[in-house]
Amino acid sequence: MTGSEETLSFRLAYVPGVTPTKWVRIWNERLPGIPLTLVPTSAAGAYDVLRDGGADAGFVRLPADRTFFSAIPLYTETTVVVVPKDHLFTAADEISTGELADEIVLHPLDDTLGWERPPGQPAFERPATTADAIELVAAGVGLLVVPQSLARLHHRKDLKYRTVSDAPQSQVALAWPEERTTDQVEDFIGIVRGRTVNSTRGRSQPQEQARSKAGNAGKAGARQKSTAGKPAGKGGPRGPRGGSGAAKGARRGKPRRRS
């Protein structure tokens, strides 16, 4: 397929807990001719998807390998503990990791907080996924400490969550392979950063640029027509102090007395 025949597209990966709806909507409004395809991926597998070319950019959880990826940190999530709805922790607005010391705290294999060992007592075995750990919490087996977005993602009526004040936090970022920073990646970076279509740091649509140039050319032509053919003294250049047609070299004021 030649470059002229190639159909432009943009593939955006995203990890569980991230909701890309707002940015996708802006993309579709700003670049309707370039389809955006969402690529859901696990937190652990997101970087492999980007590295292998399965997506052009993605919402991931840090840290990222900065020798291969560029990344723009977006926000840091609140960390919460998920508990059964009748657990005593639900009486508080937030708790500390020290208060988890006597509780069984589950540590799924897809943990996103990066700690070697969570607080509290370890379970007999580690659940394979966060979804599996949620099921165990509902069954009364233990508690789970996760980013708040994951607690919301796996919401159940029989579970509640409370903020953990001193737990590690997860950072969400936009990442992409540095050597594959395409025009579409630049466009999406501009959207995420909140740039307007006409921002000098962002890329504008070709049709937007063409309309802008045509409009400026039309205005310039109109100005030239409005000043063409006007006689001097009627809209033409005026002399010093607002006068018109004053003789060159003419003196003003009182005549000098001769001695």
Salt bridges, closest charged atoms under 4 A:
GLU29 OE2 - ARG25 NH1 3.48
ASP56 OD1 - ARG11 NH2 3.23
ASP65 OD2 - ARG51 NH2 3.88
GLU77 OE2 - ARG61 NH1 2.50
GLU103 OE2 - HIS87 NE2 3.40
ASP111 OD2 - HIS107 NE2 3.58
GLU135 OE1 - ARG156 NH1 3.19
ASP158 OD2 - ARG156 NH2 2.84
ASP183 OD2 - ARG203 NH2 3.65
ASP187 OD2 - ARG203 NH1 2.54
GLU208 OE2 - ARG211 NH2 3.04
